[in-house]
C-alpha cells in the first residue's frame, strides 16, 4: 500500500472509531429497529426504514415511528396476521414518493416471505454463499419480493444492481443486519452473509468524500462505482470493508469534508 493510501486509511480508521458509537443511533434511521429486541421485529422494521431512508433524516425517523405505530409496535406479529381489514389504517401513510399503496404491497410481500420463504434473511441469503459480493443476494431478493402481482411503480422502491443501480438503501440495510463489531450500532444478527461480501451504501456523502480522497474515479453513483469503491476499501480491511461507511458518511454529513 502506498504512503498516500496508508495516510487515508489512518484517517478513515480514526473517523470509524469517532462515528461508530451509540451516539450515532439517535439521529439515524437505524434508531427505529433499535427499539426492538426480537430478530424478526428488528429485521422487518429495519427493512422498512431502509426503504424510506431518503430525504430529511428527521422526517424519515418521524415517518418510521408512525409506521411502527400503525403496526402496533409489533412488526413481525402484525405482518403474519395482516389482512384486508388492516389496510384502511395505512390509507394516509406517505413518505416522499412511497405512498400508501406502495406500503400495502410491502406488507403483503413481507407476509408472503415469512409464510413461504423463511423470512427476510433466507430471501437475501439463498444462492449467495459463493458470491464475491451481495449483488446477486440483492437481485435474487428483489425477484422474490416482487413475485406477487403488483403495479410497475412499486419496482422503483426495490433497487436492482443488475440494472446498475447503486442499491444504496439495500446495501445499508444489509450493513445493519450483517456487521457485528460490538460497537452497538449495527446489529450483526444475520450469519448467512459475510461482512466481506457487503458493499458500500453509496450516496451523495460517501460518494463525494470518496472522490475527494481519490478513492473513487467514476462520476456516477451507480453499481459500477459501488464495486470500485468497495474494492478499494477491501485494501484497508479485507474482512470488514464497509465499516468505513461510518467514516465516509460522517466526514460528509457531519464535518462537510
C-alpha positions in Angstrom: 0.0 0.0 0.0 1.4 3.4 -0.9 2.1 6.1 1.7 -0.8 8.2 0.4 -3.2 5.3 0.7 -1.9 4.4 4.2 -2.5 8.0 5.3 -6.1 7.8 4.0 -6.6 4.5 5.8 -5.4 6.1 9.1 -7.8 8.9 8.7 -10.7 6.6 7.9 -9.8 4.3 10.9 -9.8 7.3 13.2 -13.2 8.5 11.8 -14.7 5.0 12.1 -14.0 5.0 15.8 -15.3 8.6 16.1 -18.7 8.0 14.4 -19.4 4.3 15.1 -20.8 4.5 18.6 -24.3 4.6 20.2 -24.4 8.4 20.0 -24.8 7.9 16.2 -28.1 6.0 16.6 -30.4 8.8 17.8 -30.3 10.9 14.7 -30.1 8.0 12.2 -32.9 5.8 10.7 -31.3 2.8 12.5 -32.8 4.2 15.7 -36.2 2.6 14.7 -35.1 -1.0 14.7 -33.1 -0.3 17.8 -36.5 0.0 19.6 -36.9 -3.8 19.2 -35.2 -6.9 20.6 -36.6 -9.8 18.6 -34.7 -10.7 15.4 -37.8 -10.6 13.2 -39.0 -7.3 14.6 -35.6 -5.8 14.1 -35.2 -7.0 10.5 -38.7 -6.1 9.4 -38.5 -2.6 10.9 -35.0 -2.1 9.6 -36.1 -3.2 6.0 -39.0 -0.7 6.1 -36.8 2.0 7.5 -34.1 1.5 4.8 -36.9 1.6 2.2 -38.0 5.1 3.2 -34.4 6.3 4.1 -34.1 9.2 1.7 -34.7 12.9 2.2 -34.6 14.7 5.6 -33.4 12.5 8.4 -35.9 13.9 10.9 -38.8 13.2 8.5 -37.5 9.7 7.9 -37.5 8.9 11.6 -40.9 10.6 12.3 -42.5 8.5 9.5 -40.7 5.4 10.7 -42.3 5.9 14.1 -45.7 6.4 12.5 -45.3 3.2 10.5 -44.3 1.3 13.7 -47.4 2.7 15.5 -49.6 1.6 12.6 -48.1 -1.9 13.0 -48.9 -1.8 16.8 -45.2 -1.7 17.6 -45.0 -5.4 16.8 -43.9 -5.6 13.2 -43.5 -9.4 12.9 -46.8 -10.3 14.6 -48.6 -7.6 12.6 -47.1 -8.9 9.3 -48.1 -12.5 10.0 -51.7 -11.5 10.8 -52.0 -8.8 8.2 -55.3 -8.9 6.4 -57.7 -6.9 4.2 -59.3 -5.2 7.3 -55.9 -3.7 8.3 -55.4 -1.9 5.0 -57.6 1.1 5.9 -55.2 2.3 8.7 -52.4 2.9 6.1 -54.5 5.0 3.7 -52.9 8.2 4.8 -49.3 6.9 5.1 -46.8 8.6 2.8 -43.1 9.3 2.7 -41.9 11.3 -0.3 -42.9 9.1 -3.3 -43.5 6.0 -1.1 -47.3 6.1 -0.8 -50.0 4.0 1.0 -50.4 1.6 -2.0 -46.6 1.0 -2.0 -46.7 0.4 1.7 -49.6 -2.1 1.4 -47.7 -4.1 -1.2 -44.6 -4.2 1.0 -46.6 -5.5 3.9 -48.3 -8.2 1.7 -44.9 -9.2 0.2 -43.3 -9.4 3.6 -46.1 -11.7 4.8 -45.5 -13.8 1.8 -41.8 -14.0 2.5 -42.3 -15.1 6.2 -45.0 -17.6 5.4 -43.5 -19.2 2.3 -39.8 -18.4 2.0 -38.3 -18.5 5.5 -38.3 -14.7 6.1 -36.1 -11.8 5.1 -32.7 -13.4 5.9 -33.5 -16.5 3.9 -34.8 -14.4 1.0 -31.5 -12.5 0.8 -29.1 -15.3 1.5 -30.4 -18.1 -0.8 -27.8 -18.7 -3.5 -25.5 -16.1 -2.0 -22.8 -18.3 -0.5 -20.2 -18.3 -3.3 -20.7 -14.7 -4.5 -17.9 -12.2 -4.2 -20.4 -9.5 -3.0 -24.1 -9.0 -2.3 -25.1 -8.1 -5.9 -26.8 -11.5 -6.5 -28.2 -11.6 -3.0 -30.0 -8.3 -3.7 -31.2 -9.2 -7.2 -32.4 -12.6 -6.0 -34.3 -11.0 -3.1 -35.8 -8.4 -5.5 -37.2 -11.1 -7.8 -38.7 -12.9 -4.8 -40.1 -9.7 -3.2 -41.7 -8.6 -6.5 -43.2 -12.1 -7.3 -46.7 -11.1 -6.1 -48.9 -9.2 -8.6 -48.0 -5.5 -8.5 -48.2 -2.3 -10.5 -44.9 -1.3 -12.1 -44.4 1.8 -9.9 -43.6 -0.5 -6.9 -40.4 -1.6 -8.6 -38.7 1.7 -8.2 -38.7 1.2 -4.4 -36.6 -2.0 -4.7 -33.3 -1.3 -6.4 -31.7 -3.6 -8.9 -27.9 -3.7 -9.1 -28.2 -5.8 -12.3 -29.6 -2.6 -13.9 -26.5 -0.7 -12.5 -28.5 0.9 -9.6 -26.3 1.6 -6.6 -28.9 0.0 -4.4 -27.8 2.3 -1.6 -30.7 1.6 0.8 -30.5 -2.2 0.4 -26.7 -2.1 0.9 -27.3 0.0 4.1 -29.9 -2.5 5.3 -27.5 -5.4 4.8 -24.8 -3.5 6.7 -27.2 -3.1 9.6 -28.1 -6.8 9.6 -24.7 -8.4 8.9 -22.0 -6.3 10.6 -21.2 -7.2 14.2 -18.4 -5.2 15.7 -19.7 -4.8 19.3 -19.9 -1.0 18.9 -23.7 -1.1 19.4 -24.8 0.5 16.1 -25.1 -2.4 13.6 -27.0 -5.5 14.7 -25.0 -8.4 13.3 -28.0 -10.8 13.6 -27.6 -12.3 10.2 -25.0 -15.1 9.9 -25.6 -16.3 6.4 -23.9 -13.4 4.7 -20.3 -12.5 5.4 -19.1 -8.9 6.2 -16.5 -9.4 3.4 -19.4 -9.6 0.9 -21.0 -6.3 1.9 -20.9 -3.3 -0.4 -20.7 0.4 0.4 -24.1 2.2 0.6 -23.1 4.9 -2.0 -24.9 8.2 -1.5 -24.1 11.9 -2.0 -22.0 11.9 1.2 -20.0 8.7 0.8 -19.6 9.3 -3.0 -18.3 12.9 -2.7 -15.9 12.1 0.1 -14.6 9.0 -1.7 -13.9 11.2 -4.8 -12.3 14.0 -2.8 -9.9 11.4 -1.2 -9.1 10.0 -4.7 -10.6 6.6 -3.8 -13.3 6.7 -6.5 -12.9 7.8 -10.1 -16.3 7.2 -11.6 -18.6 10.3 -11.6 -22.0 8.4 -11.3 -23.3 6.9 -8.1 -24.1 3.5 -9.7 -23.3 -0.1 -9.1 -20.0 0.1 -11.0 -19.0 2.8 -8.6 -20.2 0.8 -5.6 -17.9 -2.1 -6.7 -15.0 0.3 -7.4 -15.0 2.0 -4.0 -15.7 -1.3 -2.2 -12.7 -2.9 -3.8 -10.5 0.0 -2.6 -11.9 -0.3 0.9 -11.0 -4.0 0.9 -7.4 -2.9 0.7 -7.9 -1.3 4.1 -9.9 -4.1 5.7 -10.5 -7.2 3.6 -12.8 -8.9 6.1 -14.9 -5.8 7.0 -14.6 -3.1 4.3 -17.9 -1.5 4.9 -17.0 -0.3 8.4 -15.7 2.7 6.5 -19.2 3.7 5.7 -19.2 5.4 9.1 -16.1 7.3 8.2 -17.1 8.4 4.7 -20.6 9.3 5.7 -19.5 11.1 8.9 -16.9 13.1 7.1 -19.5 14.2 4.5 -22.7 14.6 6.6 -21.3 15.8 9.9 -18.0 17.5 9.0 -18.7 18.8 5.5 -15.4 17.4 4.3 
